[in-house]
Amino acid sequence: MSTQTMAITTRKGWTLMQQHKHRPVARRLASIALVATWAGLLASCGNSQMTTGSIPDDYRTRHPIVLAEGQSALDVPVASGDIRLSTGLKDMVRGFAQKFVASPAGVIQIQVPHGSYNAGAASTLAGDVRRTLNEAGIRQQRILMSSYAASPSGDAAPIRLSFVTTKAMTSQCGNWPEDLSDNTYANKNWYNFGCASQNNLAAQIANPSDLIAPRAMTPIDAVQRAKVISTYRGESTGSDSGTTITINGN
């Protein structure tokens, strides 16, 4: 009886010792498993960010403003009974002439319609357009006259002024490569988002080269600088009968 008890006691003692001996190993295994689980989760998050980051979500990336060769054009409406340019049309032509002078373009083109019912009036007004361009400072050598075929029926064909130069432009709007309802849970803007704003910004840029590098600084205005410094110091000068009065001055 005592032998069995000793055996049981010995077996229990050995079991307890074995459990106590292997308990640190189990803890280490549990820690390694936990670290591996967290590493897997972090890796999955990293892959998700890389996949999402590869999709251009910024509208400035989808619709970038670039410098390219483009045509600037102006259509001058002409009725079949017109014999001269109105004051408003002359001002419009002068404004387009100023735009041409400010550009690096070398030639401006006047395209006169032929074959339309207002072709005779357009031919007459083309002379006024040319003289208006001359008055705006454009020499005869830089004006190119040409014609284009117009339909004899339909709307009156205009006189078209145009020149080719470098312009700021972006992609054409109205592209819908996917349905808007397919990506509602991603909380992202659609492909055409921001396209109109980019086109408007490109159209408002007076000098496209400003997108490449800043302009050089203009000379300072010494008179204006002295005036600003005097105002900052609290000085005020005025003349009364040839006398200069200085207030708060030394």
Secondary structure, DSSP 8 states (H G I E B T S, - for coil): -HHHHHHHHHHHHHHHHHHHHHHHHHHHHHHHHHHHHHHHHHHHHHHHHHHHHTS---HHHHS--EEEEEEEEEEE---TT--S--HHHHHHHHHHHHHHHHSS---EEEEEEESSTTHHHHHHHHHHHHHHHHHTT--GGGEEEEEEE--SSSS---EEEEEEEEEEE---S----S-GGGGTTTT---TTTTHHHHHHHHHH-S-GGGGTS--------HHHHHHHHHHHHT-EEEEETTEEEEES--
